[in-house]
């Protein structure tokens, strides 16, 4: 995984080489959007493929979705898998962080000479790739985060990630989701656009979230600091 510093350095270098993106980024932010150039995502995916897990990751825009590919191990079989992903729905909230994906035009190619059952199914064409969501449920990297998978659809529940076991992380997400929620994720020809909506539960909902997850947890700490100061 590239370090945050290397990601920032690469982003700065890209903006230096493409100064027109600065104005475009400013306009996007005013419209509560964030646009990421496809070229940057391709480079990031290429770097991600250097570590553990899936190899040879690729990314291409297929508006309004995007096509990704990777070399993965599927039930003991080395496979090159590619699919086009459409982000159908995103749910965010204090205890909800779900992404519903639709997978289309899924293709698989066996990468070795193994004679496993999966290899035989892929080579024969008997494996139903229109139900890629059900197949993805067998990938260890995906299975742990799945809330649902059927036919060509996946519902990924990010709250199942181990990071959300930290109460501080949960409080941060609860506050941020009351201030801003993701409206859509889609591609144009040369960039991935993420659109946001402000105050999805209204100003009062945001105020309640700040009070519950920031002010109340901070009160004991503040009282302790004041007491220490008086001594």
N, C-alpha and C positions, 0 to 999 in steps of 0.2 A: 504494500500500500504506500503510495507516495506520501511524504510528510506534508503537513499543512504549509510549512515554509516553502517547499518545492512547488506546491500548487500555486501559492501566491506569487512566487517568482515567475512561473510560467505564464500566469495571467497578466502580470505586469509587462512581461516581454511581448505577449500577444498584443496588448493595447498599444505598446510603443510601435510595433510594426503595423498596426491597423488603427491609426488615430481616429478614423471615422466612427469607430465603435464607442468612443467616449460620449459623443453627442447622442448616439442611439441609446446607449445605456441610461443616460440622464432622462431622455424622453420616456423610456420604459419605466423607470422608477416613479416618475410623476403619474404614470398610469397604473401604478401598482402591479408592474410586471417586471420579471427578470428574464433577460434573454442570454443564452449561452451559445456561442458559435459552435457549430457542429465540428469544426476543425479542432477546437479545444477538447471537446468530448472524445473525439477519436484518439487524440494523444493520451488523454487520461485513461481510456479503456486499454490502450496499448500498454501503458505502464502497469495497470492493475493486473494484466495477464502475466507479469513477471514474477508475481508472488505465489503463495499457496492458493489452492483452489482452481477454478476454471482457467484454462490457458487460451492464448490467441484470441482475446476479446476484440470484437469489432462493433462499430456503431455507425449507422447511416440513417439519414432522415427519409421517412416515407410519409409525408404529410397526410393527415395530422398525427400519425404515429411515428414510430422509429423501429428500425430493424437492428437486432443485435445477434451476434454469433459468438460461440465459444466452443472450445474442446472440453468436454466433460466426461465424467464416468457415470454411466447409467446402468445401475444394477450389475456392476462388474465388467462393463463393456465400454471401451474408449470410443467416444462418438463425437463427431462434429455436428453441432446443433445450431440452427438459425431459425429465428421467428420474428415476425413483425408484431410489435406491442402497441396496443391502444389503451390509454388510461381512461377508463370509463367513469370512474367515480372516486372521490377522495372524501373521507369522513374524518374530521378532526374535532377533538373535544377534550375535556379534562381526563377522561378515561378511554378515549377512542382515538386511534390513529391508524386508519385502515385505507388500503389502496386496492381498488378493484381493476384488474387488468383483463383485456381480451387479447388472445393470441391467434394470429392468422398466418397462413402460408408457412407453416412450420415444416422444416426439412431436416433430415438426419442422414448422416453417412458414417458407416463404421470405419474406424481408423486403423484397425489391426486385423490380423488374420484369425482372431479368436472365433471359436464355434459355440458361443453362448446362445441361450434361447433368445435374448434380445437381439443379438447380431443376426440370427436367422430370421427373426420377424422383420427387421429393417431391410435386409437384403431381399427378402421375398416380396416386400411391399405390403405385407399383411398387417403391419402395425398401423393403427388408425391415428394418423397425425392430426386429424381434425379435432381430436380430444387431447390437445397438448397440455391443457391445464391438469388433467388427470395424470399425465406422464410426469409433469414437473414436480408433482407431489412426492416422487421417488428420489428427488435430488436432496441430499442431506443439507445443503446450504439453504434450500428453499423450505423444506418440510417443517423445520422448527418454527417458522414464522407464519405458516398457513392457518388461516381461520376457515377457509373453504376452498375446494378445488373440484371442478366438474367440467366435463366437455372441454371447451377452449377458454375457460375463465378461471382466474385465480383471485382470491381475496387474501392479501398480505396484511397481517396485523402486527405493526411495528412495536406495539406494547409487549409483544412476546419476546422481544430482544432483551438480552440480559442487562443491557444498560438501564432499562426501566425498572430494574430492581432497586436502583438508587432513589431514595425519596426526594433528594434534591433535583434530580433529573425530572422526576414526575411533576414536581412543583413548577419547574421552569416551563415544561411543555404545557401545563395547564394554563399558565399565565399567557404564554405566547399565543396559544390557540384561541384565547378570548380576545386578543388584540388583532390577530391576522389569521386568516385561513386560506388554504390553497383552493382556488376556483377551478383551474384547469392546468393540464400539462399537455402540450402539443408542439409539433414541429412545423416550421416553415421550411423552405428549401435549404436555408443555410444556418438555421439556429433552432435551438430548443427553447420554447417560451413557457415560463411558469407564471400564471396569473393569480393574483391574490384578491381577497375581499377583506376590508377592514371591519372590525367590530361585528363579527358574525352573530353574537348574542346581544348586541346593543351596548351602549355606553355603561348601562347599569350592570350588565353581565360581566363586562371587563372590570368594573370597579369591585364587584363581588369576588372575582377571581384574585385580584391583587390583594384584597383584604384577607381572604382565606389562606392564600398560599405564600404571601410575602409579609403582610403586617402581623398576623397572628403568630406565625413561627418566630418572628423577630422580637416579639414582646419580651419573652423571658431573657433573651440575650441583652436587650436594651436595659431591662431592669437590673440585670447582673452588672452591666457596665456602670450604670448610675450608682449602684450600691458600692461598687469598688471605688468609685470616685469619691464618694462621701467619706469612706474610711481613710 
